[in-house]
Amino acid sequence: MNDSCIFCKIVAGAIPSTKVYEDAEILAFMDIGPIVKGHTLVIPKQHTERITDTPVGVLARVMHVVQKIAAAQVNGLKADGVNIFQANGKAAGQVVPHLHFHVVPRFNTDGHSWNWAAKKYADMGEMAARAESIRRAMDII
């Protein structure tokens, strides 16, 4: 637990939440600022900040619950689809420094859109160089 982490405080019961799912390792609760109503957060109870810091076994359990929540949103809320997203670090938009996945039910009529301006590589060589940098880094992890 991290005493300054709002999600750790939710896990400890010091801050109330509307729980959707809980077991010994994982907690899922409603986001208080939903993108679309039904927006659920799934977190490990163990404090870990980024996906890269999270033990593989914990991450697997979190993803299992993410999958269950997504299916439940489709079946229980009659969602037409589901968005799942996760951010790592401030540059990526992570606001709460505790690993969490957003599971957002989507409806054909919800009015929300994920628009971004797609970028381009200068050429295939630039794309290949970036891919090679990622591949090399994977070998040292």
C-alpha positions as CSV (number, residue, x, y, z in Angstrom):
1,M,0.0,0.0,0.0
2,N,1.0,3.6,-0.7
3,D,-0.4,6.0,1.8
4,S,-0.6,8.9,-0.7
5,C,-2.3,6.8,-3.4
6,I,-6.0,7.4,-3.8
7,F,-6.6,3.9,-5.2
8,C,-4.7,2.4,-2.3
9,K,-7.1,4.4,0.0
10,I,-10.1,2.9,-1.9
11,V,-8.6,-0.6,-1.5
12,A,-8.2,0.1,2.2
13,G,-11.8,1.3,2.5
14,A,-10.7,4.8,3.6
15,I,-12.4,6.3,0.5
16,P,-15.8,4.9,-0.5
17,S,-16.3,3.4,-3.9
18,T,-19.0,1.6,-5.8
19,K,-17.6,-1.9,-6.2
20,V,-18.3,-4.0,-9.2
21,Y,-15.9,-6.9,-8.4
22,E,-13.5,-7.8,-5.7
23,D,-11.3,-10.7,-4.8
24,A,-8.2,-11.1,-2.7
25,E,-6.0,-9.5,-5.4
26,I,-8.2,-7.3,-7.7
27,L,-10.8,-4.6,-7.3
28,A,-13.1,-3.2,-9.9
29,F,-15.2,-0.1,-9.2
30,M,-17.2,2.6,-11.0
31,D,-15.3,5.6,-12.3
32,I,-16.7,8.7,-10.6
33,G,-16.1,10.7,-13.8
34,P,-17.3,8.3,-16.5
35,I,-16.6,8.8,-20.1
36,V,-19.8,6.8,-20.7
37,K,-22.1,5.7,-17.9
38,G,-20.9,2.2,-16.7
39,H,-17.2,3.2,-17.1
40,T,-15.4,0.8,-14.7
41,L,-11.8,0.8,-13.3
42,V,-10.0,-2.4,-12.7
43,I,-6.9,-2.3,-10.4
44,P,-4.6,-4.7,-8.6
45,K,-4.9,-4.2,-4.8
46,Q,-1.1,-4.4,-4.7
47,H,0.3,-0.9,-5.4
48,T,2.2,-0.8,-8.7
49,E,2.4,2.3,-10.8
50,R,3.0,1.1,-14.3
51,I,2.3,-1.9,-16.5
52,T,6.1,-2.3,-16.8
53,D,6.4,-2.6,-13.0
54,T,3.6,-5.0,-12.5
55,P,4.4,-8.7,-11.8
56,V,3.2,-10.9,-14.7
57,G,1.0,-13.0,-12.5
58,V,-0.8,-9.9,-11.1
59,L,-1.2,-8.4,-14.6
60,A,-2.7,-11.7,-15.8
61,R,-5.3,-11.6,-12.9
62,V,-6.1,-8.0,-13.7
63,M,-6.6,-8.8,-17.4
64,H,-8.9,-11.7,-16.5
65,V,-11.1,-9.4,-14.5
66,V,-11.0,-6.7,-17.3
67,Q,-12.3,-9.4,-19.7
68,K,-15.1,-10.4,-17.3
69,I,-16.1,-6.7,-16.8
70,A,-16.1,-6.1,-20.6
71,A,-18.4,-9.2,-21.1
72,A,-20.6,-8.1,-18.2
73,Q,-21.0,-4.6,-19.7
74,V,-22.1,-6.1,-23.1
75,N,-24.5,-8.5,-21.4
76,G,-25.7,-6.5,-18.4
77,L,-25.8,-3.0,-20.0
78,K,-26.5,-4.2,-23.5
79,A,-23.4,-2.3,-24.7
80,D,-22.8,-2.3,-28.4
81,G,-19.0,-2.5,-27.8
82,V,-16.3,-1.8,-25.2
83,N,-13.2,0.3,-25.1
84,I,-10.3,-0.8,-22.8
85,F,-7.5,1.5,-22.2
86,Q,-4.6,2.0,-19.8
87,A,-2.0,4.8,-19.6
88,N,1.6,4.7,-18.2
89,G,3.2,7.9,-16.9
90,K,2.2,11.5,-17.1
91,A,3.2,11.9,-20.7
92,A,0.7,9.2,-21.6
93,G,-2.1,10.8,-19.6
94,Q,-1.9,8.7,-16.4
95,V,-3.5,10.8,-13.6
96,V,-3.5,8.3,-10.8
97,P,-0.1,6.6,-10.3
98,H,-1.5,3.2,-9.6
99,L,-2.0,0.6,-12.4
100,H,-5.5,0.7,-13.7
101,F,-7.5,-0.3,-16.7
102,H,-10.5,1.7,-17.9
103,V,-13.3,-0.5,-19.2
104,V,-15.8,1.7,-21.0
105,P,-19.1,0.4,-22.4
106,R,-19.9,1.8,-25.7
107,F,-23.3,2.4,-27.3
108,N,-24.0,3.4,-30.9
109,T,-25.8,6.5,-29.5
110,D,-23.4,7.6,-26.7
111,G,-21.9,10.5,-28.7
112,H,-18.3,9.8,-27.6
113,S,-15.6,9.4,-30.1
114,W,-11.9,8.6,-30.0
115,N,-10.5,10.9,-32.6
116,W,-6.8,11.5,-33.1
117,A,-4.7,12.8,-35.9
118,A,-2.8,9.9,-37.3
119,K,0.9,10.6,-38.0
120,K,3.1,9.2,-40.7
121,Y,6.7,7.9,-40.8
122,A,9.0,9.7,-43.2
123,D,9.5,6.4,-45.0
124,M,9.6,2.7,-44.5
125,G,13.2,2.9,-43.3
126,E,12.2,5.1,-40.3
127,M,9.4,2.7,-39.4
128,A,11.8,-0.3,-39.6
129,A,14.4,1.5,-37.5
130,R,11.8,2.2,-34.7
131,A,10.8,-1.5,-34.9
132,E,14.4,-2.6,-34.6
133,S,14.9,-0.4,-31.5
134,I,11.9,-1.9,-29.8
135,R,13.0,-5.5,-30.7
136,R,16.5,-4.8,-29.3
137,A,15.1,-3.5,-26.1
138,M,12.9,-6.5,-25.7
139,D,16.0,-8.7,-25.7
140,I,17.3,-7.0,-22.6
141,I,14.2,-7.1,-20.6
